[in-house]
């Protein structure tokens, strides 16, 4: 077979980036792993692994440690590798209607700083994004993060994006219009930004780093004032034709039922969400369609969820009913998706009566899946989920922009 006229640099570069990403992830997941084990896992030669590891060592992204693993054939001590947390940083930005926060973490995922933004006018995206930018600058300055060592910014938002994860399509809780969010964020942070819907972001973080890692078919439902959902099938996020796949809150539950924030009637939000519980208890007389304009309902919900609430018995009953309704109306969807695990999170997912009613009803109806409740198991918070989004999309990823590290160029130039 004839050799190609020219060496395909783009392809070789792609392989190199993919192998580097795999090596970094293996070192992240198994601190102390040695070069021989890496070569076996990645399926490349020892020489190729040595090249990649040397590059990572020079860049200060990994460091050598005494291997925890068994000594080599002649009892020689093996040198293990681990990620050097001081080698780089990621930032997670989390934009919910109730809370906007920024988390700075190192590339091991250890939190360095967590700061609330407290937007003056959350319904104004321009102003809110400017305030996020100001706070991010303060955080980066405070910890002397060099520009070339900030490798990724994960942005999770309470809204749905278009299929390219660029433009915001629907964000009723924030009251933001449709606009090119990615371009706006790239203007602030550069090309290292990755964006995802907040519930999807949590599902991906759990699937890649959390208690659900290794589970390739899962459904995550986040229950707060409204309901959100995300589906991972065969290890991939289910997006759907309009990228609204997994959005459980607007499943039809009661035909011609109460009005929903989406403009339709009888969505699951109106019978099984935090709002539904409040409405049942008479805490709110507003309809769900106006929930966007009444963010104070979130603080009312927080009071209801407080265990010391004077109406604890009534709350318990309403929670029980709403949790049962959630199970009843998602059962057929869950059967069709056939997940290995169903995870219920959010403030209501952490509530015992609601979450246990959900599980009991699904079990009684015969759902065959592990049911994981935030009331019993720690689920990654939305703020941390955006950190993991940055780590998985921009650091432990072929997208990692190794060439942005300026002092590596200096080392290489000096050695020429
Ligand atoms: Zn709806």
Boltz pocket constraint, residues with backbone or C-beta under 6 A from the ligand:
constraints:
  - pocket:
      binder: B
      contacts: [[A, 249], [A, 250], [A, 260], [A, 261], [A, 262], [A, 263], [A, 264], [A, 267], [A, 269]]
      max_distance: 6.0
